[in-house]
Amino acid sequence: MNGLLSLMVLALWIFCLFDVITTDEGACRNLSKTFWLVLVVFLPAVGSLAWLVAGRPHAPADLPYKGNRGSSVPVVHDRERPVRHVDPDPDREAAYQRALRARAEEQRQAYRARQQRQLDEGHDSA
């Protein structure tokens, strides 16, 4: 029985040791990653249990875990989502879209002209 308990503590210690090592520094709770590593290495049973209870980062709810397949719809954070107000007046919206396309075309033409000038200057100096 004592051998089985020792084997379980060893397995727990190895798991927690690798878990501490592979956890991101900013994700560790309550203590720094270095202190958790020292705690787990020098106090295998107590340090491992403490890591699992107080140091290990919480898993996000949308990750697969124990049957949870996460949401079927990909999560898009607000800062990644482009925000654009659509004018309720279709005529003003159409005019706005035309102005955007015209400005984009002017920028493309200016870029092409700059590129052409740089090519011409490169051929003149050669």
C-alpha positions as CSV (number, residue, x, y, z in Angstrom):
1,M,0.0,0.0,0.0
2,N,2.9,2.4,0.9
3,G,4.4,1.7,-2.6
4,L,1.2,2.6,-4.4
5,L,0.9,5.8,-2.4
6,S,4.5,6.7,-3.3
7,L,3.9,5.9,-7.0
8,M,0.8,8.1,-7.0
9,V,2.7,11.0,-5.3
10,L,5.5,10.6,-7.9
11,A,3.0,10.6,-10.8
12,L,1.3,13.7,-9.3
13,W,4.7,15.4,-8.8
14,I,5.8,14.7,-12.4
15,F,2.5,16.0,-13.8
16,C,2.6,19.2,-11.7
17,L,6.3,19.7,-12.5
18,F,5.6,19.6,-16.2
19,D,2.5,21.7,-15.8
20,V,4.3,24.4,-13.9
21,I,7.1,24.4,-16.5
22,T,4.8,24.7,-19.5
23,T,2.4,27.3,-18.0
24,D,2.9,30.8,-19.1
25,E,4.4,33.2,-16.5
26,G,1.5,35.5,-16.7
27,A,-1.1,32.7,-16.2
28,C,0.2,31.5,-12.8
29,R,-2.1,32.5,-10.0
30,N,-1.0,33.8,-6.5
31,L,2.8,33.4,-6.8
32,S,5.4,33.8,-9.5
33,K,6.2,30.8,-11.8
34,T,9.7,30.5,-10.3
35,F,8.4,30.3,-6.8
36,W,5.8,27.6,-7.8
37,L,8.6,25.6,-9.5
38,V,10.7,25.8,-6.4
39,L,7.7,24.8,-4.2
40,V,6.8,21.8,-6.4
41,V,10.4,20.6,-6.7
42,F,11.3,20.8,-3.0
43,L,8.0,19.8,-1.5
44,P,6.6,17.2,-3.9
45,A,3.3,16.3,-2.3
46,V,2.4,19.6,-0.6
47,G,3.8,21.7,-3.5
48,S,1.9,19.7,-6.1
49,L,-1.4,19.9,-4.3
50,A,-0.9,23.6,-3.7
51,W,-0.1,24.1,-7.4
52,L,-3.4,22.3,-8.4
53,V,-5.5,24.3,-5.9
54,A,-3.9,27.7,-5.9
55,G,-1.5,28.1,-8.7
56,R,-2.8,26.5,-11.8
57,P,-4.5,28.8,-14.2
58,H,-8.3,28.4,-14.7
59,A,-9.2,26.8,-18.0
60,P,-11.4,29.0,-20.3
61,A,-15.0,27.7,-20.5
62,D,-14.9,27.6,-24.3
63,L,-12.1,25.1,-24.5
64,P,-12.9,21.3,-24.8
65,Y,-12.7,19.7,-21.4
66,K,-14.6,16.7,-20.1
67,G,-17.1,16.6,-22.9
68,N,-17.4,20.3,-23.4
69,R,-16.9,20.8,-27.1
70,G,-17.0,24.6,-26.8
71,S,-19.3,26.9,-28.7
72,S,-20.0,26.0,-32.3
73,V,-19.8,29.6,-33.3
74,P,-16.3,31.1,-33.3
75,V,-15.9,33.9,-30.7
76,V,-15.0,37.2,-32.2
77,H,-13.9,39.8,-29.7
78,D,-15.1,43.4,-30.1
79,R,-11.7,44.8,-30.7
80,E,-11.3,42.4,-33.7
81,R,-14.7,43.2,-35.2
82,P,-14.7,46.1,-37.6
83,V,-17.3,48.6,-36.6
84,R,-19.0,50.7,-39.2
85,H,-22.2,52.6,-39.0
86,V,-24.5,52.1,-42.0
87,D,-26.5,55.1,-42.8
88,P,-30.2,54.4,-42.9
89,D,-30.7,56.7,-45.9
90,P,-29.7,54.5,-49.0
91,D,-28.8,57.6,-51.1
92,R,-26.4,58.9,-48.5
93,E,-24.9,55.4,-48.0
94,A,-24.4,55.0,-51.8
95,A,-22.7,58.4,-52.0
96,Y,-20.5,57.5,-49.1
97,Q,-19.5,54.2,-50.8
98,R,-18.8,56.0,-54.1
99,A,-16.6,58.5,-52.2
100,L,-14.7,55.7,-50.5
101,R,-14.1,53.9,-53.8
102,A,-13.0,57.2,-55.5
103,R,-10.5,57.9,-52.6
104,A,-9.2,54.3,-52.8
105,E,-8.6,54.7,-56.5
106,E,-6.8,58.0,-56.0
107,Q,-4.5,56.4,-53.5
108,R,-3.8,53.5,-55.8
109,Q,-3.0,55.9,-58.7
110,A,-0.7,58.0,-56.4
111,Y,1.1,54.8,-55.3
112,R,1.6,53.6,-58.9
113,A,2.9,57.0,-59.8
114,R,5.4,57.0,-56.9
115,Q,6.5,53.5,-57.9
116,Q,7.0,54.5,-61.5
117,R,9.0,57.6,-60.5
118,Q,11.2,55.4,-58.4
119,L,11.8,53.0,-61.3
120,D,12.5,55.9,-63.6
121,E,15.0,57.4,-61.2
122,G,16.6,54.0,-60.8
123,H,17.1,53.6,-64.6
124,D,18.4,57.2,-65.0
125,S,21.2,56.7,-62.5
126,A,22.3,53.3,-63.9
